[in-house]
Amino acid sequence: MIKGYSQEYMAFRLNISQNAYSKLERGETELTVRRFYEIIEILEVPMNSLLTEYRSFDL
């Protein structure tokens, strides 16, 4: 992850379980626009930096 936050930390900040956050990272749960914006706020990064990182994954 960009800031090196743990899954536990991100899950806590998003008010979801660590397992639910793990599924978001693995693409097993679809990321909503609302959740995407919440992640941007937590990471304090511009939207395009996350989109660029996402596109680099093998889908």
C-alpha distances in whole Angstrom, upper triangle without the diagonal:
4,6,5,7,8,9,12,12,10,13,15,15,15,18,17,17,15,16,16,12,12,14,12,9,12,14,17,17,18,16,18,19,19,16,14,16,15,11,12,14,12,9,12,12,14,14,15,11,10,13,13,9,11,14,13,12,16,17
4,6,8,11,12,15,13,12,15,17,16,16,20,20,20,18,19,19,15,15,18,15,13,16,17,20,20,20,17,19,19,19,16,14,15,15,11,11,13,11,7,10,9,11,12,13,9,8,12,12,9,11,14,13,14,17,19
4,6,9,11,14,11,11,14,15,14,15,19,19,19,17,20,19,16,16,19,17,14,18,19,22,22,22,19,21,20,20,17,15,16,15,11,11,12,10,7,9,9,13,14,15,12,11,15,15,13,15,18,17,17,21,22
4,6,9,11,10,10,13,15,14,16,18,18,18,15,18,18,15,14,18,16,14,16,19,21,21,22,20,22,22,22,19,17,18,17,13,14,15,12,9,12,13,16,17,18,15,14,17,17,14,16,19,18,17,20,22
4,7,8,6,7,10,11,11,13,15,15,15,12,15,16,12,13,16,15,13,16,18,20,20,21,18,20,21,20,16,16,17,14,11,13,13,10,9,12,13,17,17,19,16,14,18,19,16,17,20,19,19,22,23
4,5,5,6,9,10,11,12,14,13,12,9,12,13,10,10,14,13,12,14,17,18,18,20,18,20,22,21,17,17,18,16,13,15,16,12,12,15,16,20,20,22,19,17,20,21,17,18,21,20,19,22,23
4,5,5,6,8,10,10,12,10,9,6,9,10,7,7,10,10,9,12,14,15,15,17,15,18,19,18,15,15,17,14,12,15,16,12,13,16,17,20,20,21,19,16,19,20,17,17,20,20,18,20,21
4,6,5,6,9,10,10,9,8,5,9,10,8,9,13,13,12,15,17,17,17,19,18,20,21,20,16,17,18,15,13,17,17,13,14,18,19,22,22,24,22,19,22,24,21,20,24,24,22,24,24
4,5,5,6,9,10,10,10,8,12,12,10,12,15,14,14,17,19,19,18,20,18,19,20,18,15,16,17,13,11,14,14,10,11,14,17,20,20,22,20,18,21,23,20,20,24,24,22,25,25
4,5,5,6,8,9,9,8,11,10,7,10,12,11,11,14,16,17,15,16,14,16,16,15,11,12,13,10,8,11,11,8,9,13,14,17,17,19,18,15,18,20,17,17,21,21,20,23,23
4,5,5,6,5,6,5,8,8,6,9,11,10,11,14,15,15,14,15,14,15,17,15,11,13,14,11,10,14,14,11,13,16,18,20,19,22,20,17,20,22,20,19,22,23,21,24,23
4,5,5,6,7,8,11,11,9,12,15,14,15,18,19,19,17,19,17,17,19,16,13,15,16,12,12,15,14,11,13,16,19,21,21,24,22,20,23,25,22,22,26,26,25,27,27
4,5,8,10,10,14,12,10,14,16,14,15,18,19,20,18,18,16,16,16,14,11,13,13,9,9,12,10,7,10,13,15,18,18,21,20,18,20,23,21,20,24,25,24,27,26
4,6,9,10,12,10,8,12,13,12,13,16,17,17,14,15,12,13,13,11,8,10,11,7,8,11,10,9,11,14,16,18,17,20,20,17,19,22,20,19,23,24,23,25,24
4,7,9,12,10,10,13,14,13,15,18,18,18,16,17,15,15,16,13,11,14,14,11,11,15,14,12,15,17,20,22,21,24,23,20,23,25,23,22,26,27,26,28,27
4,7,8,6,7,10,11,11,13,15,16,15,13,14,13,14,16,14,11,14,15,12,12,16,16,14,16,19,21,23,21,24,23,20,22,25,23,21,25,26,24,26,24
4,5,5,6,9,10,11,13,14,15,14,13,15,15,16,19,17,14,16,18,15,15,18,18,16,18,21,23,25,24,26,25,22,24,26,23,22,25,26,23,25,24
4,5,5,6,9,10,11,12,14,14,13,16,15,17,19,18,15,16,18,16,14,18,18,16,17,20,22,24,23,25,23,20,22,24,21,20,23,24,21,23,22
4,5,5,6,9,10,11,12,11,11,14,14,17,20,19,15,17,20,17,16,20,21,18,19,23,24,26,24,26,25,21,23,25,22,20,23,23,20,22,21
4,5,5,6,9,10,11,9,8,11,11,13,16,15,12,14,17,15,14,17,19,17,18,21,22,24,22,24,23,19,20,23,20,18,21,22,20,21,19
4,5,5,6,9,10,10,9,11,10,12,15,14,11,12,15,12,11,14,16,14,14,18,18,20,19,21,19,16,18,20,17,15,19,20,17,19,18
4,5,5,6,9,9,9,12,12,15,17,17,14,14,17,16,13,17,18,16,16,20,20,22,20,22,20,17,18,20,17,15,18,18,15,17,16
4,5,5,6,5,6,9,10,13,16,16,13,14,17,16,14,18,20,18,18,22,21,23,21,22,21,17,18,20,17,15,18,18,15,16,15
4,5,5,6,5,7,6,10,13,13,10,10,14,13,11,14,16,15,15,19,18,19,17,18,17,14,14,17,14,12,15,16,14,15,14
4,5,8,8,10,9,13,15,15,12,11,15,14,11,14,17,15,14,18,17,18,16,17,16,12,13,15,12,10,13,13,11,13,12
4,6,8,10,10,14,17,18,15,14,18,18,15,18,20,19,18,21,20,21,19,20,18,15,15,16,14,11,14,14,10,11,10
4,5,6,8,12,14,16,13,13,17,17,15,17,20,19,19,22,20,21,18,19,18,14,14,16,14,10,13,14,11,11,9
4,7,9,12,16,17,14,15,19,18,17,20,22,21,21,24,23,24,21,22,22,18,18,20,18,14,16,17,14,14,12
4,6,9,13,14,11,12,16,16,15,18,20,19,20,23,22,23,20,21,21,17,17,20,18,15,17,19,16,16,14
4,6,10,11,10,10,14,14,14,16,19,19,19,22,21,20,17,19,19,15,15,18,17,13,15,18,15,16,13
4,7,8,6,6,10,11,10,12,15,15,16,18,17,17,14,16,16,13,12,16,15,12,14,17,15,17,14
4,5,5,6,9,10,11,12,14,15,17,18,18,17,14,16,17,14,14,17,17,14,16,19,18,20,18
4,5,5,6,9,10,11,12,14,15,16,15,14,11,14,15,13,12,16,16,14,16,19,19,21,19
4,5,5,6,9,10,11,13,14,15,15,15,13,16,17,14,15,18,18,17,19,22,21,24,22
4,5,5,6,9,10,11,12,14,14,15,12,15,16,13,14,17,17,15,18,20,19,22,20
4,5,5,6,9,10,11,12,11,11,9,12,12,9,10,14,13,12,15,17,17,19,18
4,5,5,6,9,10,10,10,10,8,12,13,10,12,15,15,14,17,19,20,23,22
4,5,5,6,9,10,11,12,11,14,15,12,14,17,17,16,19,21,21,24,23
4,5,5,6,8,9,10,10,13,12,9,12,15,13,13,16,18,18,21,20
4,6,5,6,6,7,6,10,9,8,10,13,13,13,16,18,18,21,21
4,6,5,7,9,9,13,13,11,14,17,16,17,20,21,22,25,25
4,6,8,11,12,15,14,12,15,17,16,17,20,21,21,25,25
4,5,9,10,13,11,10,13,15,13,14,18,18,19,22,23
4,7,9,12,10,11,14,15,15,16,19,20,21,25,25
4,6,8,7,8,11,12,12,13,16,17,18,22,23
4,6,6,7,9,10,11,13,15,16,18,22,22
4,5,6,6,9,10,11,13,15,16,20,20
4,5,5,6,9,10,10,12,15,18,18
4,5,5,6,9,10,11,13,17,18
4,5,5,6,9,10,11,15,15
4,5,5,6,9,10,13,13
4,5,5,7,9,13,14
4,5,5,7,11,12
4,5,6,9,9
4,5,8,8
4,7,9
4,6
4
